């Protein structure tokens, strides 16, 4: 899927993968995030088989009209406040994706899969 919009100059279409890459890059820049993880074991297997790494690992993007819904799957550093890191991550992803796409990010859900020392 993709997000679509129109302006005076024509149609703009942004793929979910492009949005996922921006969200993934933003997450890895955030304090307290150790790594992005796949949602399911089968996702890990399919990523191993691909020759080209797409860069959207740990991100699920769903679009509806011009609204964007993002699920993030992360491992957090031990000793940090999970709530503070998750809230900071939500705000950072929402800001960067909205600036990138010019569209509204409706929700960002942070799923903490694990903790690393």
Backbone as CSV, one residue per row, in Angstrom:
resi,resn,N_x,N_y,N_z,CA_x,CA_y,CA_z,C_x,C_y,C_z
1,UNK,0.844,-1.186,0.000,0.000,0.000,0.000,0.885,1.244,0.000
2,UNK,0.220,2.362,-0.133,0.933,3.633,-0.100,-0.036,4.733,0.313
3,UNK,0.550,5.859,0.673,-0.236,7.031,1.020,-0.238,7.927,-0.207
4,UNK,-1.396,8.455,-0.545,-1.526,9.292,-1.738,-2.104,10.645,-1.377
5,UNK,-1.653,11.663,-2.084,-2.215,12.997,-1.931,-2.082,13.721,-3.266
6,UNK,-2.838,14.754,-3.429,-2.784,15.562,-4.645,-2.511,17.004,-4.272
7,UNK,-1.799,17.701,-5.145,-1.638,19.138,-4.996,-1.767,19.778,-6.373
8,UNK,-1.447,21.046,-6.483,-1.610,21.759,-7.751,-0.721,21.204,-8.860
9,UNK,0.347,20.534,-8.486,1.305,20.048,-9.472,1.095,18.596,-9.869
10,UNK,0.247,17.881,-9.146,-0.018,16.491,-9.489,-0.177,15.609,-8.269
11,UNK,-0.053,14.311,-8.493,-0.272,13.297,-7.455,1.055,12.914,-6.797
12,UNK,1.010,12.715,-5.486,2.171,12.253,-4.729,1.800,10.930,-4.082
13,UNK,2.640,9.923,-4.280,2.415,8.605,-3.695,3.677,8.203,-2.930
14,UNK,3.516,7.842,-1.641,4.644,7.446,-0.798,4.394,6.020,-0.323
15,UNK,5.328,5.126,-0.606,5.148,3.716,-0.249,5.287,3.506,1.250
16,UNK,4.670,2.419,1.730,4.788,2.058,3.139,6.237,1.745,3.502
17,UNK,6.984,1.181,2.567,8.386,0.861,2.823,9.209,2.127,3.050
18,UNK,8.949,3.176,2.294,9.655,4.447,2.484,9.350,5.018,3.863
19,UNK,8.100,4.939,4.273,7.702,5.418,5.594,8.361,4.571,6.675
20,UNK,8.405,3.250,6.472,9.025,2.339,7.440,10.510,2.631,7.599
21,UNK,11.183,2.956,6.507,12.616,3.276,6.582,12.858,4.536,7.408
22,UNK,12.030,5.542,7.222,12.168,6.780,7.999,11.923,6.491,9.481
23,UNK,10.881,5.728,9.779,10.554,5.392,11.172,11.664,4.552,11.797
24,UNK,12.207,3.595,11.055,13.273,2.736,11.562,14.538,3.536,11.850
25,UNK,14.900,4.421,10.945,16.087,5.256,11.130,15.911,6.160,12.350
26,UNK,14.727,6.736,12.494,14.430,7.593,13.639,14.527,6.810,14.943
27,UNK,13.996,5.587,14.952,14.034,4.760,16.166,15.469,4.442,16.562
28,UNK,16.307,4.109,15.593,17.691,3.749,15.907,18.502,4.944,16.388
29,UNK,18.069,6.164,16.086,18.732,7.371,16.581,18.273,7.730,17.998
30,UNK,17.192,7.127,18.464,16.601,7.483,19.754,17.374,6.877,20.915
31,UNK,17.472,7.625,21.993,18.162,7.168,23.192,17.424,5.983,23.812
32,UNK,18.175,4.966,24.201,17.603,3.820,24.895,17.201,2.672,23.997
33,UNK,17.192,2.878,22.691,16.828,1.808,21.754,18.097,1.068,21.355
34,UNK,18.127,-0.246,21.594,19.291,-1.057,21.271,19.184,-1.607,19.860
35,UNK,18.008,-2.155,19.517,17.834,-2.700,18.177,16.353,-2.806,17.830
36,UNK,16.128,-2.954,16.533,14.787,-3.197,16.012,14.672,-4.699,15.799
37,UNK,13.505,-5.254,16.089,13.318,-6.702,15.933,12.096,-6.987,15.080
38,UNK,12.107,-8.135,14.435,10.980,-8.544,13.608,9.784,-8.867,14.485
39,UNK,8.616,-8.702,13.905,7.381,-8.954,14.644,7.171,-10.431,14.910
40,UNK,7.527,-11.255,13.931,7.303,-12.699,14.052,8.556,-13.432,13.600
41,UNK,8.670,-14.681,14.010,9.801,-15.504,13.613,9.850,-15.683,12.101
42,UNK,8.692,-15.803,11.464,8.664,-15.986,10.011,9.203,-14.754,9.295
43,UNK,9.029,-13.561,9.891,9.600,-12.350,9.311,11.124,-12.427,9.330
44,UNK,11.686,-12.978,10.403,13.138,-13.125,10.499,13.651,-14.079,9.437
45,UNK,12.932,-15.173,9.225,13.350,-16.139,8.208,13.290,-15.543,6.809
46,UNK,12.238,-14.815,6.516,12.121,-14.227,5.180,13.177,-13.143,4.969
47,UNK,13.553,-12.431,6.017,14.601,-11.417,5.901,15.952,-12.062,5.623
48,UNK,16.186,-13.246,6.186,17.440,-13.948,5.928,17.543,-14.395,4.476
49,UNK,16.420,-14.732,3.873,16.416,-15.223,2.502,16.547,-14.108,1.469
50,UNK,16.193,-12.893,1.849,16.267,-11.775,0.910,17.719,-11.366,0.689
51,UNK,18.033,-11.048,-0.545,19.373,-10.540,-0.852,19.479,-9.072,-0.481
52,UNK,18.427,-8.320,-0.752,18.421,-6.890,-0.493,17.736,-6.621,0.843
53,UNK,18.459,-6.072,1.781,17.870,-5.714,3.077,17.098,-4.413,2.904
54,UNK,15.818,-4.430,3.240,14.975,-3.273,2.954,15.083,-2.147,3.969
55,UNK,15.575,-2.380,5.168,15.756,-1.306,6.122,14.533,-0.980,6.951
56,UNK,13.422,-1.663,6.747,12.216,-1.386,7.508,11.987,-2.392,8.612
57,UNK,13.033,-3.052,9.061,12.918,-4.095,10.082,12.345,-3.519,11.379
58,UNK,11.399,-4.240,11.956,10.814,-3.832,13.225,9.729,-2.786,13.113
59,UNK,9.310,-2.481,11.907,8.289,-1.459,11.687,7.155,-2.047,10.861
60,UNK,5.928,-1.803,11.292,4.752,-2.170,10.502,3.982,-0.883,10.225
61,UNK,3.801,-0.574,8.958,3.088,0.641,8.567,1.770,0.241,7.928
62,UNK,0.688,0.856,8.403,-0.631,0.657,7.819,-1.149,2.033,7.428
63,UNK,-1.698,2.132,6.239,-2.230,3.410,5.788,-3.710,3.275,5.462
64,UNK,-4.429,4.344,5.702,-5.845,4.403,5.376,-6.144,5.832,4.940
65,UNK,-6.400,6.005,3.657,-6.594,7.361,3.139,-5.288,8.113,3.238
66,UNK,-5.297,9.247,3.943,-4.050,9.971,4.161,-3.590,9.869,5.618
67,UNK,-4.074,8.859,6.322,-3.671,8.617,7.712,-2.672,7.469,7.765
68,UNK,-1.722,7.581,8.686,-0.663,6.586,8.821,-0.698,6.016,10.234
69,UNK,-0.625,4.693,10.319,-0.584,3.986,11.603,0.717,3.188,11.631
70,UNK,1.501,3.353,12.702,2.821,2.727,12.771,2.935,1.894,14.032
71,UNK,3.419,0.647,13.877,3.762,-0.216,15.008,5.272,-0.403,14.981
72,UNK,5.909,-0.200,16.136,7.357,-0.303,16.250,7.680,-1.426,17.233
73,UNK,8.627,-2.302,16.852,9.043,-3.432,17.682,10.511,-3.257,18.015
74,UNK,10.819,-3.016,19.320,12.180,-2.661,19.714,12.675,-3.452,20.915
75,UNK,14.000,-3.452,21.065,14.659,-3.922,22.279,15.240,-2.677,22.930
76,UNK,14.978,-2.524,24.227,15.386,-1.330,24.966,16.579,-1.651,25.875
77,UNK,17.408,-0.653,26.090,18.579,-0.784,26.951,18.141,-0.955,28.410
78,UNK,18.796,-1.881,29.106,18.491,-2.125,30.510,18.836,-0.879,31.336
79,UNK,17.959,-0.544,32.275,18.213,0.547,33.203,17.549,1.855,32.847
80,UNK,17.001,1.967,31.653,16.308,3.201,31.285,14.823,3.054,31.597
81,UNK,14.153,4.174,31.722,12.711,4.151,31.949,12.006,3.758,30.653
82,UNK,11.329,2.616,30.679,10.649,2.138,29.475,9.597,3.146,29.026
83,UNK,8.856,3.703,29.979,7.815,4.666,29.634,8.409,5.917,28.989
84,UNK,9.497,6.442,29.545,10.114,7.650,28.997,10.666,7.401,27.595
85,UNK,11.336,6.267,27.404,11.892,5.939,26.087,10.771,5.742,25.074
86,UNK,9.714,5.043,25.464,8.594,4.790,24.547,7.896,6.093,24.148
87,UNK,7.653,6.973,25.087,7.001,8.252,24.787,7.879,9.117,23.888
88,UNK,9.172,9.151,24.176,10.106,9.908,23.356,10.157,9.348,21.939
89,UNK,10.163,8.020,21.824,10.188,7.363,20.520,8.920,7.671,19.722
90,UNK,7.768,7.618,20.383,6.502,7.942,19.717,6.530,9.350,19.136
91,UNK,6.955,10.310,19.954,6.980,11.700,19.508,7.965,11.910,18.366
92,UNK,9.144,11.297,18.456,10.167,11.455,17.417,9.698,10.869,16.091
93,UNK,9.130,9.666,16.137,8.654,9.036,14.903,7.505,9.829,14.305
94,UNK,6.568,10.242,15.131,5.424,11.032,14.640,5.914,12.307,13.961
95,UNK,6.836,13.010,14.597,7.344,14.262,14.046,8.074,14.042,12.717
96,UNK,9.009,13.081,12.693,9.821,12.862,11.485,8.987,12.345,10.313
97,UNK,8.065,11.432,10.568,7.248,10.893,9.476,6.290,11.952,8.952
98,UNK,5.702,12.747,9.840,4.814,13.820,9.382,5.581,14.862,8.578
99,UNK,6.802,15.189,8.997,7.619,16.143,8.255,8.013,15.567,6.895
100,UNK,8.305,14.268,6.851,8.722,13.594,5.623,7.573,13.479,4.621
101,UNK,6.402,13.078,5.098,5.288,12.799,4.200,4.330,13.977,4.012
102,UNK,4.242,14.858,4.993,3.253,15.927,4.939,1.863,15.418,5.258
103,UNK,1.780,14.209,5.798,0.493,13.597,6.128,0.407,13.368,7.636
104,UNK,-0.750,12.990,8.100,-0.994,12.838,9.526,-0.659,11.427,9.989
105,UNK,0.176,11.334,11.024,0.423,10.049,11.677,-0.603,9.948,12.794
106,UNK,-1.536,9.026,12.645,-2.628,8.886,13.600,-2.147,8.257,14.899
107,UNK,-1.460,7.119,14.816,-0.958,6.462,16.026,0.417,5.854,15.782
108,UNK,1.210,5.846,16.850,2.483,5.131,16.876,2.425,4.229,18.099
109,UNK,2.438,2.921,17.882,2.426,1.954,18.974,3.825,1.390,19.152
110,UNK,4.363,1.476,20.369,5.691,0.951,20.665,5.523,-0.376,21.391
111,UNK,6.109,-1.425,20.823,6.074,-2.761,21.413,7.483,-3.117,21.860
112,UNK,7.682,-3.207,23.178,8.998,-3.563,23.717,9.076,-5.076,23.755
113,UNK,9.947,-5.632,22.923,10.085,-7.072,22.793,11.087,-7.619,23.796
114,UNK,12.058,-6.817,24.181,13.065,-7.300,25.120,13.897,-6.176,25.696
115,UNK,14.821,-6.580,26.584,15.733,-5.640,27.241,17.134,-6.227,27.117
116,UNK,18.113,-5.378,26.808,19.512,-5.817,26.690,20.372,-5.022,27.659
117,UNK,21.385,-5.700,28.186,22.339,-5.017,29.066,23.269,-4.137,28.301
